[in-house]
Amino acid sequence: MASHDKSGIAADINADSSSRDTSSSHNHALSDKGHASPNQNLDQAYWYVHDSKNAVEATPDELRRLRRKVDWWIVPIMFACYTMQFIDKVSLNYAAVMGLNKELKLKANEFTNAATWFFIAFLIAEIPNAIILQRVPVAKWLGANVVLWGIATACTAAAHNYATLLTARIFLGIFEAAIAPCLILISSQWYTKSEAAPRFSIWYAGLGLGQIIGGIVSYAFQQVKHPAFSGWKIMFIVLGLVTVIIGFVTFFFLPDTPMKARFLSEREKVMLLKHVAVNQTGIRNKKYKLSQALEIPRDLQLWLMVLLTILISISSGVITTYSATLIRNFGYKPPKAALLNMPSGIVSIASTLVVGYGVRHTSNRWAWIAGCCLPGILGGGLMSFATGSKAAQLAGIYLVNTITATLIVIYQWTGANIAGQTKRVISVALVSGSFSVGNIIGPQTFQAKDAPDFIPAKITVLATQAAAAVIAVVLFLYYVWANKRKGRAAAVVEDVVLAGQGGEEHLWEDQTDKQNPTFRYVY
């Protein structure tokens, strides 16, 4: 019976292969200039490689040189974007200790609401992002949004009451919503799944650098004493201008796909595309497929990933929005509170890089996430219950920052395990949106009535980290089960591919991870 099933699967695959060959021949017949007319079920990268005269396999040395060349061109730009994204987002945190609340006469929970509305706007904006990103060049969309959020940051200096501050924060949230989906999609185009992990970590380490720079910037501008123009206003203008410059650099120098990379030769482009074909997640396909979108509500892995992101983001929302405020409430003056927040950035950078390179060499994404949650749990405990010791509470704040490394593992995990262009674009927007859900909940745990200790918020940090560790283990078990379920069909398809029956086309077909029997989940 098993032999009969295997033969049946092979027959179906052979039929599919013959159908693809017929379709390909028809496309060639329609060609005016010797190039294949695009089959919309195949990725644009397939046709680029197919039509190239440089279809050669790269040697290991050539691949190492090519990776280094790509690293030095695209990773610094993504790193700069993410650094400024974080600084601009949390600049409100620093402005609070610089006198913004008093100058704008904010009452009760108005500061918390301003922080929360950023993420509400961020969440809503992910809906059009999910539609737009399959239609427009990804790097151009990112560059345009970086410029626009830089303008929004600079305009925050003009805020003179709660309403105008809220308006600036809402526009900032709308434009920053593009950052995570764009960087996930861009990063996944250039590297295999294992290679991508440390590169994701490098640009995500911009968050930690942002914490360090933010502390220095806040301290520096607190030294500005001008009756007509406060230090926090100058800070917003300077940060906004720097962001706009980075946005223009992104727009003009970051390639939308490897096929459009001006810094690569034709041969290098083909070598790179052949190298990353093993991902089976594609590079670019503009055709919207309703069947792929309808698969999303039924995909358990995606909803577990969304839940995991929300749990992690609740804690990160608490720390990024309120860390400087918490430190100031320990009794430190605002300038010192800004400086004492800087070690949080060092912890974020260290944990992010260690986890990224750990995933590259050992995989086990689930274990790295659970491992990062453990110091987060300890930090939450110190913040909640060691209220008699400033040192212990400071240590708690620093320890909680280890959880920032888990978010980049989630982003890379999503990019690696979701295939099919329509499903993939919607999924990365959904995960990015769930980040904002957690950040909406996190600041709301800080209520004015709980000041100055904010014990309920601190306990929330502890509880959400424990829950996140459990969900990471559940995801691991799900992927083990899903791969075993795919195993038999995958083995048959691999036999057919090795026999040369539509193998190259199979790697570039616009199929979802569920539809593709040879797709294997990483964990």
C-alpha positions in Angstrom: 0.0 0.0 0.0 2.8 2.4 0.9 4.6 1.6 -2.4 1.3 2.2 -4.3 0.9 5.6 -2.5 4.5 6.6 -3.3 4.0 5.7 -7.0 0.8 7.7 -7.0 2.6 10.8 -5.6 5.4 10.5 -8.0 3.0 10.2 -10.9 1.2 13.4 -9.8 4.6 15.2 -9.5 5.7 14.0 -12.9 2.4 15.2 -14.4 2.9 18.6 -12.7 6.5 18.7 -14.1 5.2 17.9 -17.6 2.6 20.6 -17.3 5.3 23.1 -16.3 7.5 22.1 -19.2 4.6 22.6 -21.6 3.8 26.0 -20.1 7.5 27.0 -20.3 7.7 25.9 -24.0 4.6 28.0 -24.7 6.1 31.0 -22.9 9.3 30.7 -25.0 7.2 30.5 -28.2 5.6 33.9 -27.3 8.9 35.6 -26.7 9.9 38.4 -29.0 13.6 38.6 -28.0 14.5 35.1 -26.9 13.5 35.7 -23.3 10.8 33.7 -21.6 7.5 35.4 -21.0 6.9 35.3 -17.2 4.8 32.4 -16.0 3.0 34.1 -13.1 3.3 31.0 -10.9 7.1 31.3 -11.0 9.2 33.9 -9.2 10.8 36.7 -11.1 14.2 35.4 -9.9 13.6 32.1 -11.8 13.2 34.0 -15.1 16.2 36.1 -14.4 18.4 33.1 -13.8 16.8 31.2 -16.7 17.5 34.0 -19.2 21.0 34.7 -18.0 24.1 33.5 -19.9 26.0 33.3 -16.6 24.3 30.2 -15.2 27.3 28.8 -13.3 27.6 27.4 -9.8 29.6 29.4 -7.3 32.6 27.9 -5.5 32.7 28.2 -1.6 35.3 30.9 -1.9 33.2 32.9 -4.4 30.2 32.6 -2.1 32.2 33.9 0.9 33.4 36.9 -1.1 29.8 37.5 -2.4 28.3 37.4 1.1 30.9 39.8 2.3 30.1 42.2 -0.5 26.4 42.0 0.1 26.9 42.4 3.9 28.9 45.6 3.5 26.3 47.1 1.1 22.9 46.4 2.5 23.3 45.6 6.2 24.7 49.0 7.3 21.7 50.8 5.6 19.2 48.5 7.3 21.1 49.0 10.6 20.9 52.8 10.3 17.2 52.6 9.5 16.5 50.4 12.6 18.7 52.5 14.8 16.8 55.7 14.0 13.5 54.0 14.1 14.1 53.0 17.7 15.5 56.4 18.7 12.7 58.3 17.1 10.1 56.0 18.7 11.5 56.3 22.2 12.5 59.9 22.0 9.2 60.6 23.8 10.6 58.6 26.8 13.7 60.9 27.0 11.6 64.0 26.4 9.5 63.1 29.4 12.5 63.4 31.7 13.5 66.6 30.0 10.3 68.4 31.0 7.9 67.7 28.1 5.1 66.6 30.5 5.3 69.9 32.5 5.7 72.2 29.5 2.8 70.7 27.6 0.7 70.5 30.8 0.0 66.8 30.4 -2.5 65.4 32.9 -2.9 61.9 34.5 -2.6 59.3 31.8 -2.1 61.6 28.8 1.6 60.7 28.4 0.7 57.0 28.5 -2.0 57.6 25.9 0.4 59.4 23.6 2.8 56.5 23.7 -0.1 54.0 23.1 -1.6 55.9 20.1 1.7 55.6 18.3 1.3 51.8 18.4 -2.5 52.0 17.5 -1.5 53.9 14.4 1.4 51.5 13.8 -1.1 48.5 14.0 -3.7 50.1 11.6 -1.0 51.0 9.1 0.1 47.4 8.8 -3.2 46.7 6.8 -2.3 48.8 3.8 1.4 47.7 4.2 0.3 44.1 3.7 -1.4 45.1 0.4 1.2 47.6 -0.9 4.4 45.5 -0.3 3.5 42.9 -2.9 2.9 45.7 -5.5 5.7 48.2 -5.0 9.5 48.0 -4.8 10.2 47.2 -1.1 13.3 49.2 -0.6 11.7 52.3 -2.3 8.7 52.0 0.0 11.0 51.7 3.0 13.1 54.7 2.0 10.0 56.9 1.5 8.6 55.9 4.9 11.9 56.7 6.6 11.9 60.2 5.2 8.3 60.7 6.2 8.8 59.5 9.8 11.8 61.7 10.1 9.6 64.7 9.2 7.1 63.5 11.8 9.8 63.3 14.4 11.0 66.9 13.6 7.4 68.2 13.7 7.1 66.9 17.3 9.1 69.9 18.3 6.1 72.0 17.4 3.8 70.3 19.9 2.4 72.7 22.4 -0.4 70.6 24.0 -1.7 67.1 24.3 -3.6 67.2 21.0 -0.6 68.3 18.9 1.7 65.8 20.6 -0.8 63.1 19.9 -1.0 64.1 16.2 2.7 63.9 15.8 2.9 60.5 17.4 0.1 59.1 15.3 1.8 60.1 12.0 5.1 58.7 13.4 3.4 55.4 14.0 1.9 55.3 10.5 5.2 55.7 8.8 7.3 53.6 11.1 4.9 50.6 10.5 6.8 49.8 7.3 10.1 49.1 9.0 9.8 45.5 10.2 7.9 44.0 7.2 10.3 45.7 4.7 13.5 44.6 6.6 12.2 41.1 7.0 11.4 40.8 3.3 14.7 42.5 2.1 16.9 40.4 4.5 15.3 37.1 3.4 16.1 37.8 -0.3 19.9 37.8 0.1 20.7 34.9 2.4 19.8 31.3 3.1 17.8 30.6 6.3 20.8 29.9 8.4 22.9 32.8 7.0 20.0 35.2 7.6 20.0 34.9 11.4 23.2 36.8 12.2 22.4 39.4 9.6 18.9 40.0 11.1 20.7 40.3 14.5 23.2 42.9 13.2 20.6 45.3 11.9 18.3 44.6 14.9 21.3 45.5 17.2 20.4 49.1 16.1 17.8 48.9 18.8 20.6 48.6 21.4 22.7 51.3 19.8 19.6 53.5 19.8 19.3 53.0 23.6 22.9 54.1 24.1 22.7 57.0 21.7 19.3 58.0 23.0 20.8 58.3 26.5 23.7 60.4 25.3 21.4 62.6 23.2 19.0 63.2 26.0 21.9 64.0 28.4 23.4 66.4 25.9 20.2 68.3 25.1 19.3 68.6 28.8 22.3 70.9 29.1 20.6 73.3 26.7 19.0 76.1 28.7 16.9 78.4 26.5 13.7 80.1 27.7 12.1 80.1 24.3 13.3 76.8 22.9 13.6 73.8 25.2 16.2 71.1 24.9 13.7 68.4 24.0 12.4 70.4 21.1 15.9 70.8 19.6 16.4 67.1 20.2 13.4 66.2 18.1 14.5 68.5 15.2 18.0 67.1 15.1 16.8 63.5 15.2 14.3 64.2 12.5 16.9 65.7 10.2 19.3 62.7 10.7 16.4 60.3 9.9 15.5 62.2 6.7 19.1 61.9 5.4 19.1 58.2 6.1 15.8 57.8 4.4 17.1 59.4 1.2 20.2 57.1 1.3 17.9 54.1 1.7 15.7 55.2 -1.2 18.6 55.6 -3.7 21.1 53.0 -2.6 19.3 50.0 -1.1 18.3 47.6 -3.9 14.8 46.3 -4.1 15.9 42.8 -5.1 19.2 41.1 -5.9 18.3 41.3 -9.6 18.4 45.2 -9.3 21.7 45.4 -7.3 23.9 47.8 -9.2 26.9 46.8 -7.0 26.8 43.2 -8.2 27.9 41.9 -11.6 25.5 39.8 -13.7 27.4 36.7 -12.8 27.3 37.5 -9.1 23.5 38.1 -9.2 23.0 34.7 -10.8 25.3 33.0 -8.2 23.4 34.6 -5.4 20.0 33.7 -6.7 21.0 30.0 -7.2 22.4 30.0 -3.7 19.3 31.3 -2.0 16.9 29.2 -4.2 17.1 26.5 -1.5 14.9 28.7 0.8 11.9 28.0 -1.5 10.4 31.3 -0.3 11.0 33.3 -3.5 12.3 36.8 -4.2 9.5 38.7 -5.9 6.1 37.9 -7.4 3.5 40.6 -7.9 0.5 38.3 -8.5 -1.9 38.4 -5.6 -3.3 34.9 -4.8 -6.5 34.8 -2.8 -5.9 31.1 -2.0 -2.7 32.0 -0.1 -4.4 34.8 1.8 -7.2 32.3 2.8 -4.6 29.9 4.2 -3.5 32.4 6.9 -6.5 32.0 9.2 -6.0 28.2 9.3 -2.3 28.3 9.9 -1.6 27.4 13.5 2.1 28.3 13.4 1.4 31.9 12.4 -1.1 32.4 15.3 1.4 30.9 17.7 4.0 33.3 16.3 1.6 36.2 16.8 0.8 35.3 20.4 4.5 34.9 21.1 5.2 38.3 19.6 2.5 39.9 21.7 3.8 38.4 24.9 7.3 39.5 24.2 6.3 43.0 23.1 4.3 43.7 26.3 7.5 43.6 28.2 9.5 45.5 25.5 6.8 48.2 25.5 7.1 48.6 29.2 10.9 48.9 29.1 11.3 51.1 25.9 8.6 53.6 27.0 9.1 53.8 30.7 12.7 52.7 31.5 14.0 56.3 31.9 10.9 57.2 34.0 11.3 54.2 36.2 15.0 55.0 36.8 14.1 58.6 37.6 11.5 57.4 40.1 14.3 55.6 42.0 15.4 59.1 43.0 17.9 60.0 40.3 17.9 63.4 38.6 16.8 63.4 34.9 20.4 63.8 33.4 21.6 60.8 35.5 18.5 58.8 34.8 19.2 59.2 31.0 22.8 58.0 31.5 21.8 55.1 33.7 19.5 53.9 30.9 22.4 53.4 28.6 23.5 50.0 29.9 20.2 48.7 28.7 21.5 49.2 25.2 24.7 47.3 25.9 22.6 44.3 27.2 20.3 44.5 24.1 23.3 44.5 21.6 25.1 41.7 23.4 22.0 39.4 23.7 20.9 40.1 20.1 24.3 39.3 18.6 24.9 36.2 20.7 21.5 34.9 19.8 21.9 35.7 16.1 25.2 33.9 15.8 23.9 31.1 18.0 21.0 30.4 15.7 23.4 30.5 12.7 25.5 27.7 14.1 23.1 25.7 16.2 19.6 26.5 14.9 17.3 25.8 17.9 15.4 29.1 17.6 12.9 28.0 20.2 15.6 27.3 22.8 17.2 30.6 22.3 13.9 32.4 22.7 13.1 30.5 25.9 16.7 31.1 27.1 16.4 34.8 26.7 13.1 34.8 28.6 14.7 33.4 31.7 16.8 36.6 32.5 13.6 38.5 31.6 11.7 36.6 34.2 14.4 37.2 36.8 14.5 40.9 35.8 10.7 41.2 36.2 11.0 39.6 39.6 13.7 42.0 40.8 11.6 45.0 39.5 8.5 43.7 41.2 9.7 42.5 44.6 13.1 44.0 45.3 11.6 47.4 45.9 13.9 48.3 48.8 17.1 48.2 46.7 17.9 50.6 43.9 20.7 48.4 42.7 18.5 45.3 42.4 15.8 47.3 40.5 18.3 48.7 38.1 19.7 45.2 37.5 16.1 44.1 36.9 15.6 46.7 34.2 18.9 45.8 32.5 18.1 42.0 32.6 14.6 42.5 31.0 16.4 44.0 28.0 17.6 40.5 27.1 14.2 39.9 25.7 14.8 42.3 22.8 16.9 39.5 21.2 13.8 37.3 21.0 11.9 39.6 18.7 14.5 39.4 15.9 14.5 35.5 16.2 10.7 35.7 15.7 11.1 38.0 12.7 13.7 35.7 11.1 11.6 32.6 12.0 8.6 34.1 10.3 10.7 35.0 7.2 12.1 31.5 7.1 9.0 29.4 7.7 6.3 31.3 5.6 6.4 30.8 1.9 4.2 32.0 -1.0 4.5 35.8 -1.8 1.0 36.8 -0.9 0.9 34.8 2.3 4.4 35.9 3.2 3.8 39.6 2.8 0.5 39.5 4.8 2.2 37.3 7.5 5.2 39.6 8.1 2.7 42.5 8.4 0.6 40.5 10.8 3.6 39.7 13.0 4.8 43.3 12.9 1.3 44.4 13.8 1.2 42.0 16.8 4.4 43.7 18.0 2.3 46.9 18.2 -0.5 45.1 20.0 1.9 44.1 22.8 3.3 47.7 22.9 -0.3 49.0 23.3 -0.9 46.7 26.2 2.5 47.3 27.9 2.3 51.0 28.5 -1.3 50.7 29.6 -0.2 48.7 32.6 1.4 51.9 33.8 -1.5 53.8 35.5 -1.1 57.0 37.3 -2.7 55.5 40.4 0.1 53.0 40.7 2.9 55.6 40.7 5.7 55.7 41.7 6.4 51.9 42.0 4.1 50.7 39.2 4.0 47.2 40.7 1.3 45.8 38.5 3.3 46.7 35.4 6.4 45.1 36.7 4.5 41.8 37.6 3.2 41.9 34.0 6.7 41.8 32.7 7.4 38.7 34.8 4.2 36.9 33.8 4.5 37.6 30.0 8.0 36.4 29.8 7.1 33.1 31.5 4.2 32.6 29.1 6.4 33.4 26.1 8.9 30.7 27.0 6.1 28.2 27.1 4.8 29.3 23.6 8.3 28.9 22.2 8.4 25.3 23.3 4.9 24.7 21.8 6.1 26.1 18.5 9.0 23.7 18.5 6.7 20.7 19.1 4.4 21.9 16.3 7.2 22.2 13.8 8.6 18.7 14.6 5.1 17.3 14.1 4.6 19.3 10.8 7.9 18.2 9.3 7.1 14.5 10.2 3.8 14.9 8.5 5.4 16.3 5.4 8.2 13.7 5.4 6.8 11.0 3.0 5.7 13.3 0.3 8.8 15.4 0.6 11.0 12.3 0.0 9.1 11.4 -3.2 9.3 15.0 -4.6 13.0 15.2 -3.8 13.6 11.9 -5.7 11.8 13.4 -8.7 13.7 16.7 -8.5 17.0 14.9 -8.3 16.0 13.0 -11.5 15.9 16.4 -13.2 12.1 16.6 -13.7 11.3 20.3 -13.2 13.8 20.7 -10.3 14.9 24.3 -10.8 11.3 25.4 -11.5 10.1 23.7 -8.3 12.5 25.8 -6.2 11.0 29.0 -7.5 7.3 28.1 -7.7 5.1 30.6 -5.8 3.7 28.0 -3.4 3.0 28.4 0.3 4.8 26.3 2.9 1.7 24.2 3.2 1.3 23.6 -0.5 5.0 22.7 -1.2 5.6 19.1 0.0 9.4 19.6 0.0 9.3 22.7 2.2 10.7 21.9 5.6 10.2 24.2 8.7 13.2 25.3 10.7 13.1 25.5 14.4 
